[in-house]
C-alpha cells in the first residue's frame, strides 16, 4: 500500500460506519472521526509519513505490535489502548479495515446502550440464508 492510500482507505471505512462524524479539532494537520462524540480514529502525518491511530484491546495491541513492524504504540494517545498504523509491506487493506472497524466497535461498546448506533451482537455479521 502506498502512503497516499492509507488515509484514503481509512476515510472510506470511517465514512461508512453508522453515526461516524468527521472533524479537525486539532487543526488541519489531523482528521478525527468520532461516534457519539467519542474518538475512534485519527488520521495524521508524522516525519515518516501518514499514520492512522485506532483503539485496540490491550492484548491485541501488544500482539499486533509484535507481528507487524508498521504497527506501533498510539501516537499521542494511551500506548496501551491505542495503536498507530503506518504504510508498509505487511499492512494490507483488509487488516486496516478490520482494525478501524474494531476500534469503532470498542468505542461503541463503551457507550450507554441507549446511545449506541449499532447492535454490537449483530453489527458486521452476514445474515444466514
N, C-alpha and C positions, 0 to 999 in steps of 0.2 A: 504494500500500500504506500502510495506517495504521500508526503507530508500534507499536501493541499487536500487530499481526500479524507483525512482524519476528521476534520471539523465538518466537512460536508456530510459525511456519514452520520456523525453524532447529531447534527441538526435534524437530519432526515428522521432518525429514530425518535429523538425527543419530541419533535413536532407531531408525531403520530400518537403519542401517549395521551390518554384522557386527562383533561384539565391541566395539561402542561402549559406553563406560561414562561415566555422569554423576557429577559430584562438585561440591562447593563448597569447594575448598581455600583460597580467598581470603576466605571468609566468605559471608554470604547475599546480598551485592550482586552476585556473579558466579557464573555457571554454567559449568562446564568439561566438555567431552566429550573423552575420550581413547580411543585404540585402543592396546592393549598398553602402557599407562602413558605414552603419548606424546600430547600435546595436539594436537587438530586443529581445535577451535573453542572460542571463548569468547563467552559472552553476558553483556553488562553494560550499564550505563547511564552516560552522561556528561551534562554540563549541557544538551546539546542534545537528548537523548533516548536511546532504546535503540540499541545497536550490536551487531554480530556481527563478531568478529575471526577471520579464516581465513588459512591458509597459502596462498601462491601462488608460482609460478615468478617470479623477479625481473623478467624481461622482460614477462611477463603482468601483473604487479602495476603496473608503470610504465604500460603501455598502458591498463589499466583505470582508473587514477587520472586519466589524460588524457581518457578518454572519458566517464566518469561523475562528476559533481560529488559524488555521495553516497559515493564510494569514496575513502578517504583512507589514508595510511600506518597500519600496525597500531598501535593504541592500546596503549601499554606493552609493545610487542614489537619485534623487529628490523624496522626500517622497510623493509628491502629484501625480506624474505621473507614479511611478513605485511601484510594489508590490513584495514581496518575498513569494514564496510558499514552505512550508515545508511538510514533510510527516505527516499524521495523519488520524484519523478515518473519517473525513469529506471530505478529498481530494481524489476524485476518478479519475481514468484515463481520463474519459470523460471531466471533469471540467478542468483538467490540459491541455489536448489537446486543448480545446476551448480557454483557456487563452493565450496559446502560439500562436495560430493562430490569435487571436485578436490583440496581441502585434505586430505580423508581419504586419497585415493589417494597424494598426495605423502608423507604421513606413513607410510603402509603401505610405500611403496617404500623408505623408509629403514630399515625393519626387516630383520633377518636373515630369509632365506627361510623358515626353519623356524617363525618366529613369525607370519608373515603370515596373517591370517584369510581372505584372498581371493587369487585368482589375478589378478594385475594385467593379464594378457593377455586375460582373458575377462570380468572384472567390469564390469557395466553394458552389455554388448553384448547385443543381441537375437539369439537363436538363429535361424538360417536354416531355413526350412521348404521 
